[in-house]
Every structure is written in C-alpha cells, then in structure tokens.
Amino acid sequence: MYDNRGARSSARACAAAVLGAALLLAGCSSGGGDKNAGPDTRITQQPKSADPFWVNPDGTAARQLAAYAKAGKTSEAEQIRKIAEQPVGEWIGPENPEQEARGFTEAAEHSDRTALLVLYDIPHRDCGQYSQGGAADGNAYRAWIDGVAQGIQDRPAIVILEPDAVLHLVDGCTPAQFHEERYDLLKGAITRLKSLKNTKVYLDAGNAGWGHPDQIFQPLQQAGIDRADGFSVNVSNFYSTDDSLAYGTQLSAKVGGKHFVIDTSRNGNGPATTGDPARRWCNPPGRALGEAPTTRTSDPLVDAYLWVKRPGESDGTCQGGPKAGQWWASYALALARNSK
C-alpha cells in the first residue's frame, strides 16, 4: 500500500485555502489557470449518468498535462490526458482532515458530482513497510475520523475506508496486541461516517491474489461490515476485473450479500507474472490503465469501478521509483501507453 500524502500537497493546500467552489475559480484549476498552456489543457467533468465522480482539475496528472503542453510535448500530453480526465481518489492527510474533506466535497458538489475520498490513517499502518505510520493512537484516530466527518457534512461522498487494515489483521502482519483496538476503530469509523446523510462507506477487503474469502469474511464482520455500504477490492493492486469480480462475489455471499467496488486504475494488463512474487505489487513494469471509473458495471453486486489508486504515483522505492505516493511521470506515461 502507499501513502499519497506527498504527491497531494499542492492540491491539499489549494483545497484548504479556498475551500469548495472557489477551488475552481481561484487559479487552482489546471483547466484555465495557466494562460500559456492553451485550451488543450482544460480538464472537464465526465458525463454524470455513467461517471458521477468528481474530476479534480488540479490533480497531479492535470498539472503534468499542462507542463507537457507548455513544453510542446503534444504526444506525452495526450497520453497523460487519459489519466487527468478521470476521477481519482483523494487520500486525506493527517494534518487537516476537516479542511481537506470540506474542500474536496465542496468542489465536487459545486460540479454536481460525488467526491471519492480514501481514508488511510489507522494506527500501526502498513506493518512497517513503505507507507508505515498512521495516527499516533486510538484517540488520535477517532479525532481524525471526526474531523473528516465534520468536513464532509451532508455533501455527497464515497469513502474507501482503510486499505489493507483488515487484511493485515488476517495475514499476521499486524501484531496481535493491536487487533482488538483496530476492530473497534474501524467499527467506530463506519458508524461515524454512516451518520452522515449522503456518505457511502466501503471497507477495504484485500484483493484476488492474497488468499481466500474464507480467511477474511469473519474479520470483516468483526470490523463492522454490516454497518457499511459494502467493501472494496484490488485497491492499489493489479488483478484483473474478472478476477476481482470473482473474489468479490464469493466474499459478498459470506457477508450478507454486501455490494462492492473494484479499483481498476492499473489493472488493464493484470498483475505482473515475473520477478520476486513478494514484490510484484510494487511498481511492476508493463502494467496498464484499466476500465474508466463508472457506475455502469458488469454485475449488479458491483456498485462502481473506481480509480482509488492515483495512476502515476509510486508504490514505493522499488523498481527505480520515488517514495510512496510521489508522482512518477515515466511510469504514468507507461501506464497510459500500454492501455487500450
């Protein structure tokens, strides 16, 4: 997993400074903020009927598109447009959760769209790997969740809750002494977020490659899946939509028929099949963008295909990549060029 904090700093500062609709009007938008870049850099929303999620006009890909266009790199700009024009997850940082959540949801509401937020701050996060960290303790996490909720209020939002948090309880990576607290924190987070009028919550449930649904359905129940709208699969991973659908369908049958969402951001070519199996999740070469975000999916159990992971941002310092969450232009170009 990865922490998107570093790559999101500029967009976060903009959202915190101007909040909501002003995000689109105060020079924070790549769609018109740079007079030298020309009209080809404009980023607009996707048709709401199929893709009701907000496209951030100041996302990392949008800024890269503007930079390429200004430099006359037309071919590169058009490739990056494949990413820039799609809605991607906004990963809320630890410092100003209320301001960030308010900024993104107000901007989305101004565009008559739904914000896609990712909450990734659980204590003892990522088992000491590239994205280790998270809230200092349970009380700090509860306060952080409350800040997010106060920022969202009654505006429309979809929340992907804590990628890998339940999975790492199952695979032995999170020490046993932290299990009880984590279950309590996840249940509390779902309850707080579901108290909001227009927020849907999907608790993360791993991916098609880690193990079997039999291993995780009871932990999901203990974490409060019954209170959530459903669960998410394949976040920041590469398993095909078909494999993710099969995994999610099996799991849904074990948790009361809950619906789910699939992260299709980088699964166009499926997972890597060469190299160290334990590291194939980290910036593997030869991957491609997957299906564009949409609520028109191939199965009634699947509420949406989403780009939860922001394509072009690194999984960590592996395969020559920068730190987790930082923009990596050459990898973004490869994802786009390899996509159909």
Number of C-alpha atoms within 10 A of each C-alpha: 23 23 28 26 17 15 21 21 14 14 22 26 16 21 26 20 16 18 22 24 18 18 25 23 12 13 15 23 22 26 23 20 19 18 11 10 20 14 13 15 28 20 22 16 19 18 11 14 9 13 22 21 28 27 26 30 27 25 27 25 28 27 19 22 30 28 17 19 21 17 11 12 13 14 11 19 24 19 19 27 22 20 26 30 22 27 27 25 24 26 27 25 24 18 9 16 25 22 23 30 31 23 26 31 29 26 25 27 17 16 18 15 23 26 29 28 24 23 22 26 26 27 22 18 24 23 17 11 11 19 20 16 17 18 18 12 12 15 12 16 20 18 13 24 24 17 18 24 22 18 21 28 20 14 18 21 26 19 23 26 25 21 28 24 27 24 22 17 19 17 12 10 12 20 11 9 8 12 16 12 13 20 20 14 21 24 21 17 26 24 15 16 23 17 13 17 13 15 21 18 24 25 31 24 29 27 26 22 14 9 14 14 21 11 13 21 20 15 17 24 16 16 24 20 25 16 16 21 19 25 26 30 27 31 25 25 26 29 26 22 22 12 15 24 23 13 21 28 19 16 24 19 13 17 19 12 14 20 23 25 27 26 29 31 29 29 24 22 18 20 20 20 9 10 9 9 9 7 13 17 16 22 23 18 14 16 23 26 26 26 20 18 24 21 18 14 16 13 11 10 17 21 20 23 24 26 26 29 27 26 28 26 27 29 28 21 14 15 14 10 18 16 21 23 24 23 24 20 18 12 21 24 22 18 27 25 18 15 19 10
